[in-house]
Amino acid sequence: MRNIIILLLVALLAACKQSSSTMNTYKWPADVTPPRAAKEPKEFIAHGDKRIDDYYWLNQRENAKVIDYLNAENTYLDTMMSGTKDLREKLYNEMKGRIKEKDESVPYKDNGYWYYSRFEEGKQYPYYCRKKESLDAPEEIMLDQNQLAEGFKYYAIGGTAVSDNNELLAFTVDSVSRRIYGLKVKNLVTGIIYPETIPNIEDDVCWAADNKTIFYVKKDLTTLLGYQIWRHELGTDPAKDVMVYEEKDNRFYIGVYRTKSKKYVGIYSNMNQVSTEYRLLDAAHPAGEFKIFEPRRENLQYSIEHFNDKFYVLTDWDAPNFRLMETPETKTTKEHWKEVIPHRKDVYISNMVVFKNHLVLGEVKDALNQLRVINQTDHKDYYITFPEAVYAAFSFVNPDYNTNILRLSYTSMTTPRSIYDFNMDTQQRELKKQTEVLGGFKQEDYAAERQWATARDGAKVPISIVYKKGMKKEGQNPLLLYAYGSYGYSMPPAFNSNIISLLDRGFVYAIAHVRGGQEMGRTWYDQGHLFNKKNTFYDFIDCGEFLIKENYTSPAHLYANGGSAGGLLMGGIVNLRPDLWHGVVADVPFVDVITTMSDPSIPLTTGEYKEWGNPADSAEYFYMKSYSPYDNVEKKAYPNMLITTGLHDSQVQYFEPAKWVAKMRELHTGNNKILFKCNMDVGHGGASGRFDYLKDKAWQYAFFLALENKLE
């Protein structure tokens, strides 16, 4: 009798579980027809090759027909995911609930003032504040971004710079989300914002030492490239400003800054991962002439830091992973450079921070960041140690030259960002702040690890993985695999509180450190761009297959995500291996490589020739065409996909993903969903408020969870 009761209870529990599972199965609305973009063929011919673009007309941002199509896509998305409305709200509240609403940054000292930003409960934007000499001094609110943002759907403050006498604040503002800024100046003594505004500039500005001269970068409004450096004298008509430098080569990005020593105003010109050039001006003589530090040349990169009567130079001259040099302040050209730290094949030197008595180098080895401290007097050095096997550590805000304290940031996939003050003499560290994660988060509930996948050509690709403890490798875990893999940008294994919403629902989250970044040094980047770009796609696919082989997941539960250039990666993998992924989210994806790179009027095109190639070169054209996601859409069954964009995107124009979606819809042979979300109010970086962007994140997570039938 007892056995019968037990069997009945087991059957009842199984039935309840099955019933619950059935109730939680997401029902995609049936008989809903997705939008179909009209086909208006446009012919392109290059190097004897003809391409037909049926959806080129979607690039007309002001065309009512285009806007109607984008709105129709948003309506279709709303309909298809209408059943996730409660889940999206729950996810949003969860993620928002982990944020400490009343919070402030760790103050840092610069020129007699402690600077910090803080948030008030319920406010979207920060207050920019300072206190004179002591943290016990009265607070001065320099900017209240909440007040400034009133009436705007988007409002971002770019750069800020305080004059040497501490009385004036120059700041830049973008209120459209096109990364086109306007310059304003506030008198911090009177509280008055001066009426003069300089529009159409980059976000970085700097003061000369006279407390009245400002240098800024003017933008070309067609390409959105900064191309001229101008000098403005406060109180004068901006129409009388003086141009001090013009960049003639549109492959270079330019900027202006003040050296940490305050002695110089610097102009840098940079062709990504290829060539650099600096010009310097004595900050005490703003009307003087900028002098070239070392003339640009192909395949010579360098960065500089002023120290006493010399400069430190970090360069790839005969050193792919960079080496450290020094040169007299009065003799800056290459023939005077003297080696301080030699090149190493297994260590990439990424940056340097100079202090009066110490020099700190950021280094990368085996996909881990290291901080190396060198004494300026006896040249003895050591590495700062950290407690976890997989982490990310960087120098943080360090404007003070005369200090033995290094401010550093430490994080891991289970450790929220922690700001330390590290005494470079005693090697003692003081935790100043760890980002507080609310909502019941317990670090000890999660585990992180590093795995190495073997790519098809034998390369070992690092993968950083995090999951909730208790995860079993039985091949049934939903797993979200993320990567970027371009421009030499290394993706740190950092903490992300939003991911907890997936981890707590059984997901594993992994970052594939694919080629195209520099996690394994300069060669890691060289093997992932130009004629090696496909390695980025192959590495990601091979990482996915490795995770399946190791029973972390299976194709029925494997998901992928990437944005911008990482969106190109998403386009590549769904063309190459559509069967490997159950769902893919591509954020603001760069997918129409040939057409975009053939149009020098499009923002970023000319500056990206060394990353992707120049279609004017036939070999580069045909290689790009061989992987360009838009050009390689075919009749096949694509995975479930959610593609996002912003109408005002300045980096990847909205029409690239719009065309891609239209073409996939036309040729898609399966029953999986292809959804498109176009935010009509923002650009590349999404919403400007600290909470608003979480709504977009909730859409993405709800998409994955709906596919997993995890609607709780």
C-alpha positions in Angstrom: 0.0 0.0 0.0 2.8 2.3 0.9 4.6 1.7 -2.4 1.4 2.4 -4.3 1.0 5.7 -2.5 4.6 6.6 -3.3 4.1 5.7 -7.0 0.9 7.8 -7.1 2.7 10.8 -5.6 5.6 10.5 -8.1 3.1 10.3 -11.0 1.2 13.3 -9.6 4.4 15.3 -9.3 5.4 14.4 -12.8 2.0 15.4 -14.1 2.3 18.7 -12.3 5.7 19.3 -13.7 4.5 18.5 -17.2 1.5 20.7 -16.8 3.7 23.5 -15.5 6.1 23.0 -18.4 3.2 23.1 -20.9 1.8 26.3 -19.3 5.2 27.9 -19.5 5.8 27.1 -23.2 5.9 30.3 -25.0 3.3 30.5 -27.7 4.5 32.7 -30.6 1.5 34.4 -32.2 0.3 32.5 -35.2 -0.8 33.9 -38.6 1.1 37.1 -38.1 2.8 38.2 -41.4 6.1 39.9 -41.0 6.8 43.1 -42.9 8.2 42.8 -46.4 10.3 45.6 -47.7 9.8 46.5 -51.3 12.5 45.5 -53.7 14.0 48.3 -55.7 17.2 46.8 -57.4 20.3 49.0 -57.4 23.3 47.8 -59.3 26.9 48.1 -58.1 29.9 47.1 -60.3 33.5 47.0 -59.1 36.5 45.1 -60.5 34.2 43.5 -63.1 31.9 42.1 -60.3 28.2 43.0 -60.3 26.2 43.2 -57.1 22.4 43.8 -56.9 21.1 45.5 -53.8 17.4 45.2 -53.7 17.0 47.2 -50.4 19.5 50.0 -50.9 16.6 52.5 -50.8 16.2 51.9 -47.1 19.2 54.3 -46.5 16.8 57.3 -47.0 16.5 58.4 -43.3 14.0 61.2 -44.1 11.8 59.1 -46.5 8.3 58.6 -45.0 8.2 55.2 -46.7 11.4 54.1 -44.8 10.0 55.4 -41.5 6.8 53.5 -42.1 8.7 50.3 -42.8 10.7 50.7 -39.5 7.6 51.3 -37.6 6.0 48.3 -39.1 9.0 46.2 -38.0 8.6 47.5 -34.4 4.8 46.7 -34.5 5.6 43.1 -35.7 8.1 42.7 -32.9 5.6 44.0 -30.3 3.1 41.5 -31.6 5.4 38.5 -31.7 6.7 39.2 -28.3 3.5 40.4 -26.7 3.4 37.3 -24.5 6.7 38.4 -22.9 5.4 41.7 -21.7 5.2 40.6 -18.0 8.6 38.9 -18.3 10.2 42.0 -19.7 8.8 44.1 -16.9 10.1 41.6 -14.4 13.5 41.5 -16.0 13.7 45.3 -16.1 12.7 45.5 -12.4 15.3 42.8 -11.5 18.1 44.5 -13.3 17.1 48.0 -12.0 16.7 46.5 -8.5 20.4 45.5 -8.4 21.5 49.1 -8.9 22.0 51.2 -5.9 20.0 54.3 -6.9 21.6 56.7 -4.4 25.3 56.2 -5.1 28.5 58.1 -5.8 31.9 57.5 -7.4 35.1 57.3 -5.4 36.5 60.9 -5.2 39.8 61.6 -6.9 42.0 64.7 -6.2 43.2 67.0 -8.9 44.7 70.5 -8.5 43.4 71.0 -5.0 39.9 69.7 -5.5 38.2 66.3 -4.9 36.0 65.4 -7.9 33.2 62.8 -8.0 29.8 62.1 -9.4 26.7 60.9 -7.6 23.2 59.7 -8.3 20.0 60.4 -6.4 17.3 57.9 -6.0 15.0 57.7 -9.1 17.2 60.0 -11.2 18.5 58.9 -14.6 21.6 61.1 -14.7 24.4 62.0 -12.4 25.4 65.2 -10.5 29.0 66.2 -11.2 30.5 67.5 -8.0 33.6 68.6 -6.2 34.9 69.7 -2.8 37.9 72.0 -2.1 40.9 70.4 -0.5 39.0 68.2 2.0 36.2 65.7 1.6 34.6 67.4 4.6 34.3 70.7 2.7 31.0 71.9 1.3 29.8 70.3 -1.9 29.9 72.2 -5.1 27.5 70.9 -7.9 29.3 71.7 -11.1 26.6 70.1 -13.4 23.1 68.6 -12.7 22.6 66.5 -15.8 19.1 65.7 -14.7 18.1 69.4 -15.0 20.1 69.9 -18.2 18.4 66.9 -19.8 14.8 68.1 -19.2 12.9 68.1 -22.4 15.3 65.9 -24.2 14.8 62.2 -25.2 18.5 61.8 -25.2 21.2 63.8 -23.4 24.8 62.8 -22.9 27.6 64.8 -21.5 30.9 64.0 -23.3 34.1 65.5 -22.1 34.6 67.9 -19.1 37.7 70.0 -18.4 38.4 72.4 -15.5 40.6 75.4 -16.0 43.9 75.7 -14.2 42.5 78.3 -11.8 39.6 76.0 -11.0 37.0 78.6 -11.9 35.8 77.5 -15.3 34.3 74.2 -16.6 34.2 73.4 -20.3 31.9 70.5 -21.2 30.4 69.0 -24.3 26.8 67.8 -24.9 25.1 65.5 -27.4 21.3 65.8 -27.4 20.6 63.7 -30.5 22.7 60.5 -30.1 24.7 61.1 -33.2 28.0 61.8 -31.3 27.9 65.4 -32.5 28.6 67.6 -29.5 28.3 71.2 -28.6 30.8 73.0 -26.3 29.5 75.0 -23.4 31.4 76.8 -20.5 30.2 77.3 -17.0 31.6 79.8 -14.5 32.0 77.7 -11.3 32.2 80.8 -9.1 29.0 82.5 -10.3 27.2 79.4 -11.5 26.5 81.0 -14.9 26.6 79.0 -18.1 28.0 81.4 -20.8 25.8 82.0 -23.8 28.4 81.1 -26.4 28.1 77.6 -27.8 30.3 76.0 -30.3 28.4 73.3 -32.2 29.4 70.2 -34.3 32.5 69.1 -32.4 34.0 66.0 -30.9 33.6 65.4 -27.2 37.2 66.0 -26.1 38.3 69.6 -25.1 41.1 71.0 -23.1 42.3 74.3 -21.6 45.6 76.1 -22.1 47.3 77.4 -18.9 46.0 81.0 -19.3 42.5 80.0 -18.1 40.8 81.5 -21.1 41.9 79.5 -24.2 40.1 76.3 -25.1 41.1 73.8 -27.8 38.5 71.6 -29.5 38.0 69.3 -32.5 35.6 70.3 -35.3 33.6 67.5 -37.0 32.9 67.0 -40.7 29.1 66.7 -40.6 29.0 64.3 -43.6 31.6 61.7 -42.4 31.3 62.7 -38.7 35.1 62.6 -38.6 37.0 65.1 -36.5 39.3 66.8 -38.9 40.3 70.2 -37.5 41.7 71.5 -34.2 40.5 75.0 -33.3 41.5 77.5 -30.6 38.8 79.5 -28.9 39.3 82.4 -26.5 36.6 82.7 -23.9 34.3 85.7 -24.3 35.0 86.1 -28.0 32.8 85.3 -31.0 33.4 81.7 -32.0 33.4 82.9 -35.6 36.8 84.4 -34.9 38.3 81.1 -33.6 41.6 80.1 -35.1 42.2 76.7 -36.8 45.6 75.4 -35.5 45.7 72.0 -37.3 43.8 70.2 -40.1 44.1 66.5 -40.7 44.5 65.9 -44.4 44.4 62.1 -44.3 40.8 61.0 -43.6 42.1 57.6 -42.5 43.2 59.2 -39.2 41.2 60.0 -36.2 42.3 63.0 -34.2 41.9 64.5 -30.7 43.3 67.1 -28.4 44.3 66.8 -24.7 46.4 68.1 -21.9 49.4 66.1 -20.6 49.3 64.8 -17.1 52.2 67.1 -16.2 50.0 70.1 -17.4 53.0 71.4 -19.4 51.7 70.6 -22.9 48.6 70.7 -25.0 48.8 67.6 -27.3 47.2 66.7 -30.6 47.2 63.1 -31.6 46.4 61.6 -35.0 45.8 57.9 -35.1 45.2 55.3 -37.8 43.9 52.3 -35.8 46.6 49.8 -35.1 48.8 51.2 -37.9 50.2 54.7 -37.4 50.3 57.5 -34.8 51.5 61.1 -34.7 51.7 63.6 -31.9 52.0 67.4 -31.9 52.9 69.4 -28.8 52.4 73.0 -27.7 53.6 74.7 -24.5 50.3 75.2 -22.6 51.6 78.5 -21.3 51.8 79.9 -24.8 48.5 78.9 -26.5 49.1 81.1 -29.5 52.3 79.3 -30.3 53.0 76.6 -32.8 52.4 72.9 -32.3 55.6 70.8 -33.0 55.6 67.3 -34.3 57.0 64.8 -31.8 57.8 62.1 -34.3 56.5 62.2 -37.9 53.9 59.6 -38.9 54.9 56.6 -41.0 53.2 53.4 -41.9 53.4 50.7 -39.3 54.8 52.9 -36.5 52.6 53.5 -33.5 53.6 55.3 -30.3 52.1 57.0 -27.3 53.9 59.4 -25.0 53.9 60.6 -21.4 55.9 63.6 -20.2 58.1 63.1 -17.1 60.5 65.8 -15.8 62.9 66.6 -18.6 62.0 63.7 -20.8 59.2 61.7 -22.4 58.4 58.0 -22.0 57.4 56.5 -25.4 55.4 53.3 -25.7 56.0 52.0 -29.3 55.7 49.1 -31.6 58.9 50.2 -33.5 60.5 46.8 -34.2 58.3 45.5 -31.3 54.9 44.0 -32.3 53.9 43.7 -28.6 55.3 47.2 -27.9 58.4 48.2 -25.8 59.0 51.2 -23.6 61.5 53.9 -24.7 62.6 57.3 -23.3 63.8 60.4 -25.0 65.0 63.9 -24.0 62.2 66.6 -23.9 64.1 68.7 -26.5 65.0 65.8 -28.8 61.9 63.8 -29.5 62.4 62.2 -32.9 63.0 58.4 -33.2 66.8 58.5 -33.5 67.0 59.8 -29.9 64.8 57.1 -28.4 66.5 54.8 -25.8 65.1 51.5 -24.7 63.8 51.1 -21.1 61.7 47.9 -21.3 62.4 45.5 -24.2 59.9 43.8 -26.4 58.6 40.3 -25.3 56.9 37.8 -27.5 54.5 36.6 -24.8 53.6 40.0 -23.1 51.7 42.9 -24.7 52.3 46.3 -23.1 48.9 48.1 -23.4 49.4 51.4 -21.5 51.4 53.4 -19.0 50.7 55.7 -16.1 53.5 58.1 -14.9 54.0 59.4 -11.4 56.8 61.4 -9.8 58.4 58.3 -8.2 56.8 55.5 -10.1 55.9 54.2 -13.5 53.0 51.7 -13.9 52.6 49.6 -17.0 49.5 47.8 -18.1 50.5 44.4 -19.6 48.5 41.5 -21.0 49.7 37.9 -20.9 47.6 34.7 -21.6 44.5 36.8 -21.8 44.9 38.3 -18.3 45.7 42.0 -17.4 48.7 42.7 -15.2 49.9 45.8 -13.5 53.6 46.3 -13.3 55.1 48.9 -10.9 58.5 50.3 -11.6 60.4 52.6 -9.2 61.7 55.7 -11.0 64.8 55.9 -8.9 66.3 52.4 -8.6 64.2 50.9 -11.4 63.2 47.9 -9.3 59.8 46.5 -10.3 57.1 44.1 -9.2 53.6 42.9 -10.3 50.5 43.5 -8.3 48.9 40.2 -7.3 45.2 39.4 -7.4 43.2 36.7 -5.7 41.3 35.1 -8.6 42.5 33.0 -11.6 40.3 34.9 -14.1 40.0 38.7 -13.6 40.4 42.1 -15.1 42.6 44.8 -13.4 43.3 48.3 -14.8 44.8 51.5 -13.6 41.8 53.9 -12.9 41.6 57.7 -12.5 45.1 58.9 -11.6 45.5 62.6 -12.4 47.7 63.3 -9.4 51.4 63.3 -10.4 52.9 63.8 -6.9 51.6 60.7 -5.2 52.7 57.2 -4.3 49.1 55.9 -4.5 47.8 54.1 -7.6 44.1 54.1 -8.0 43.2 50.8 -9.7 40.0 48.9 -10.7 39.6 45.2 -10.1 36.8 42.9 -11.2 36.0 39.4 -12.3 32.9 37.6 -13.6 31.8 37.0 -10.0 33.3 40.1 -8.3 31.7 43.5 -8.8 34.0 46.3 -9.7 36.2 47.2 -6.8 38.2 50.4 -6.6 41.5 50.2 -4.6 44.1 52.7 -3.5 47.4 50.8 -3.8 50.5 52.2 -2.0 53.3 51.6 -4.5 56.0 51.9 -1.8 54.5 49.5 0.8 52.4 47.4 -1.6 49.4 47.8 0.8 46.0 48.2 -0.7 42.8 49.8 0.6 39.4 49.0 -0.8 37.7 52.4 -1.4 34.5 51.0 -2.9 33.0 47.9 -4.3 30.0 48.4 -6.5 27.0 47.4 -4.3 24.8 44.9 -6.0 21.3 44.8 -4.5 18.5 42.4 -5.0 19.9 39.6 -2.9 23.1 39.0 -4.9 25.6 36.7 -3.1 29.0 36.4 -4.8 29.5 32.9 -3.3 26.5 31.6 -5.2 28.4 31.9 -8.5 31.6 30.3 -10.0 33.8 31.4 -12.9 36.5 29.5 -14.9 38.8 29.8 -17.9 38.7 27.2 -20.6 40.8 26.9 -23.8 39.2 25.8 -27.1 41.3 24.5 -29.9 40.5 26.3 -33.1 40.5 24.5 -36.5 44.0 25.8 -37.2 45.4 24.7 -33.8 45.2 28.1 -32.1 44.2 28.0 -28.4 41.2 30.4 -27.9 40.5 31.4 -24.2 36.9 31.4 -23.0 35.8 33.0 -19.8 32.8 31.3 -18.2 30.4 32.1 -15.3 27.4 30.2 -14.0 25.5 29.6 -10.8 27.0 26.9 -8.6 25.3 23.6 -9.0 25.4 23.7 -12.8 25.8 20.2 -14.2 27.6 19.5 -17.4 24.8 17.3 -18.9 24.6 19.2 -22.2 21.2 20.8 -21.5 22.2 24.1 -20.0 21.2 27.2 -22.0 24.4 29.0 -22.7 24.9 32.6 -24.1 28.2 33.0 -25.9 29.4 36.6 -26.4 32.3 38.1 -28.3 33.5 41.3 -30.1 36.8 40.5 -31.9 37.8 43.6 -33.8 40.1 46.7 -33.6 42.4 45.0 -31.2 40.0 45.5 -28.4 40.4 43.0 -25.6 37.2 41.9 -23.9 37.8 41.8 -20.1 36.2 39.0 -18.0 34.4 41.6 -16.0 31.3 41.5 -13.7 28.0 42.3 -15.3 25.0 42.5 -12.8 22.5 42.2 -15.6 23.7 38.7 -16.5 22.5 37.5 -13.1 19.0 37.5 -14.5 20.1 34.8 -16.9 22.4 32.9 -14.5 19.6 32.6 -11.9 17.4 31.1 -14.6 19.9 28.4 -15.4 22.0 30.0 -18.1 25.7 29.8 -18.5 27.4 32.9 -19.8 30.7 32.8 -21.7 33.0 35.3 -23.4 35.0 34.0 -26.3 38.3 35.9 -26.6 38.5 35.4 -30.4 41.2 36.7 -32.7 40.7 40.3 -33.7 41.2 41.4 -30.1 44.6 41.5 -28.4 44.1 39.2 -25.5 47.0 37.1 -26.6 49.2 40.0 -28.0 49.5 41.8 -31.2 49.6 38.6 -33.3 46.1 37.8 -32.0 44.9 40.9 -33.6 46.9 40.5 -36.8 45.4 37.0 -37.2 41.8 38.5 -37.0 41.6 41.4 -39.4 42.0 42.3 -43.1 42.8 39.0 -44.9 42.5 37.0 -41.7 39.1 38.3 -40.6 37.4 35.0 -41.1 39.4 33.6 -38.2 37.2 35.7 -35.9 34.1 33.8 -37.1 35.8 30.4 -37.1 37.1 31.0 -33.6 33.6 31.8 -32.3 32.1 28.7 -34.0 34.9 26.5 -32.7 34.3 27.9 -29.2 30.6 27.0 -29.5 31.4 23.5 -30.6 34.0 23.1 -27.8 31.3 24.1 -25.2 28.9 21.5 -26.7 31.6 18.9 -26.7 32.4 19.6 -23.0 28.7 19.2 -22.2 28.1 22.8 -21.1 25.2 23.0 -23.6 23.9 21.7 -26.9 22.8 23.3 -30.2 19.2 23.3 -29.0 20.3 25.6 -26.1 23.2 27.5 -27.5 22.8 31.3 -28.0 25.0 34.0 -29.4 25.3 37.8 -28.9 27.5 40.5 -30.3 27.2 44.2 -31.1 28.6 46.6 -33.7 31.7 44.9 -35.1 30.6 42.0 -32.9 27.3 42.2 -34.8 29.4 41.5 -38.0 30.6 38.4 -36.1 27.0 37.4 -35.6 26.2 37.9 -39.3 29.2 35.8 -40.2 28.4 32.8 -37.9 24.7 32.6 -38.9 25.8 32.4 -42.6 28.5 29.8 -41.9 26.8 27.7 -39.2 23.1 28.5 -38.9 22.5 25.1 -37.4 24.7 25.6 -34.4 22.6 28.3 -32.7 19.1 28.2 -31.3 19.0 32.0 -31.1 21.2 35.0 -31.9 20.9 38.7 -30.9 22.9 41.1 -33.1 23.0 44.6 -31.6 23.6 47.5 -34.0 25.4 45.1 -36.4 27.9 46.1 -39.0 26.8 43.7 -41.8 27.0 45.5 -45.2 30.7 45.6 -45.4 31.3 46.2 -49.1 28.7 48.9 -49.6 29.7 50.8 -46.5 33.4 50.5 -47.1 32.9 51.7 -50.7 31.2 55.0 -49.6 33.8 57.4 -48.0 30.9 59.8 -47.0 29.6 57.3 -44.5 31.0 57.9 -40.9 34.0 55.7 -40.0 34.6 54.3 -43.5 37.9 55.9 -44.4 39.3 55.3 -40.9 38.5 51.6 -41.1 40.4 50.8 -44.3 43.2 49.1 -42.3 40.7 47.1 -40.3 38.5 45.7 -43.0 40.1 46.7 -46.3 39.6 49.2 -49.1 37.2 48.0 -51.8 39.2 50.0 -54.3 41.8 47.2 -54.0 40.5 44.2 -55.9 42.0 41.6 -53.5 40.6 43.4 -50.5 37.2 43.8 -52.2 36.8 40.1 -53.0 38.0 39.0 -49.6 35.5 41.3 -47.9 32.7 40.1 -50.2 33.5 36.5 -49.3 32.4 37.1 -45.7 30.2 40.3 -45.7 27.0 39.1 -44.0 24.6 41.0 -46.2 26.2 39.8 -49.4 26.3 36.2 -48.3 22.6 35.8 -47.2 21.4 32.6 -49.0 18.3 30.4 -49.1 18.8 28.5 -45.9 17.2 28.0 -42.5 18.5 30.7 -40.2 18.3 30.5 -36.4 15.9 32.5 -34.3 17.2 36.1 -34.5 16.6 39.5 -32.9 18.4 42.4 -34.5 18.5 45.8 -33.0 19.5 49.3 -34.2 18.9 53.0 -33.5 17.6 55.4 -36.1 20.3 58.0 -35.2 23.2 55.6 -35.1 26.4 57.4 -36.2 28.7 54.4 -36.1 26.7 51.7 -37.9 23.9 53.3 -39.9 20.4 51.9 -39.2 19.9 50.9 -42.8 22.6 48.1 -42.6 20.6 45.9 -40.2 17.4 47.0 -41.8 18.5 45.7 -45.2 20.0 42.6 -43.7 16.7 41.7 -42.0 14.8 42.3 -45.2 17.1 40.1 -47.2 17.0 37.3 -44.6 13.2 37.4 -44.5 13.2 37.0 -48.3 15.5 34.0 -48.4 14.8 32.3 -45.0 13.6 28.8 -45.6 12.8 27.7 -42.0 10.2 28.5 -39.4 12.5 30.4 -36.9 11.7 34.0 -36.1 13.6 36.9 -37.5 12.7 40.0 -35.4 13.9 43.6 -35.8 13.9 46.4 -33.2 14.6 49.9 -34.3 14.8 52.5 -31.5 13.5 55.7 -33.2 15.0 58.0 -30.6 18.7 56.9 -30.0 21.9 56.0 -31.8 24.7 53.5 -31.5 25.1 53.4 -27.7 21.4 53.1 -26.9 19.6 55.2 -24.3 21.5 57.8 -22.3 19.7 57.3 -19.0 21.1 54.7 -16.5 17.8 52.9 -16.4 16.4 53.3 -19.9 19.0 51.0 -21.5 17.8 48.2 -19.3 14.5 48.1 -21.2 16.4 47.1 -24.3 18.4 44.6 -22.3 15.1 43.1 -21.0 13.9 42.7 -24.6 17.0 40.6 -25.5 16.9 38.5 -22.4 13.1 37.9 -22.9 13.9 36.7 -26.4 16.3 34.1 -25.1 14.1 33.0 -22.3 11.0 32.7 -24.6 13.1 30.4 -26.8 13.9 28.4 -23.7 10.3 28.5 -22.4 11.5 30.0 -19.2 8.8 32.6 -18.7 8.9 32.8 -14.9 
